[in-house]
Amino acid sequence: MAGKVLDMPDFGHYSLRPAQRVSIAEIEGSLAAGTHSRSLVQMATGAGKTRMAVTEAYRLLQFGGFNRILFLVDRKQPW
């Protein structure tokens, strides 16, 4: 799987926050290195997790050779 992830196009033209850019770069770097086959992203409230996840899912499906992505969201509220 790392072969296609190594050739991912630049994402500089996407409208993303700096933390989102770092997250995408780290996910793709980890997949390209073959050190991990899964990713867990933890970001603060309001940091743009959903937009980052949608952007990364699109990139992996479109350019990275992935056929499916599991996206889990914990909706349990403590109050």
N, C-alpha and C positions, 0 to 999 in steps of 0.2 A: 504494500500500500504506500510505502514511503516514496516510491518512484514518481508518482504524479504529484504528490504534495511538494516535492522538491522544485517543481516547475510552476508553482502558483504565480499568477500575475500580481503586479503591484496593486495595493489597495489605497494608494495615496489620494485618489480622486473621490473616495467615499467620504461622506460627511460624518466623521466620527470624532469623539472626544479622545484626548490623549490616553486615558486608561483603557478605552475600548481598543485603540490601536495596539497597545502593549499586549492586551489579552489575546487578540487575534494573532499577533506575531508569535507569542509564546506557544499558543496551541499548535500553530502550523510548524513551528520549530521543533516542538516535541514529537509531533507526528512524523516529520521528515527525518528526524534522528532515529526514529524507531524505538525510542526508549519507553514510550507508552502508547497504548492503543485506545485509551480513553482519556477524557478530560473532565475536570471539575473546575468550574469557575466560580469564585466567591468574590462578589463586589458589594460595595455599600449601597444602601437604599438610594435610589435616584441616580445611580452612576451609569445607567443605560445598559443593564444586563440583557434585556430583551432585544434591543436593537443590535447589540454585539452578537448575540446568539443567532439571530436571523441572518445577519450579514455573514457570519462564519458558516452557518449551515448552507446558505446559498453557495458560498465559495467552494466548500468541500463537495457539494453535490454537482456543481457545474464544472469545476476545474480539477478537483482533487481525487476523482475516481471513486467516490463513495456512492453507494446505492441507497442507503437509508441512514437516518440519524434519529436517535432517541433523545428527546428534549423533555426533561422532568422539571416540574415546578411544585414546590411545597406550598400548598394553600392553607395549611393549618395556621390559624391565628391564635395567639396566646390569650386573648381576652374574650 
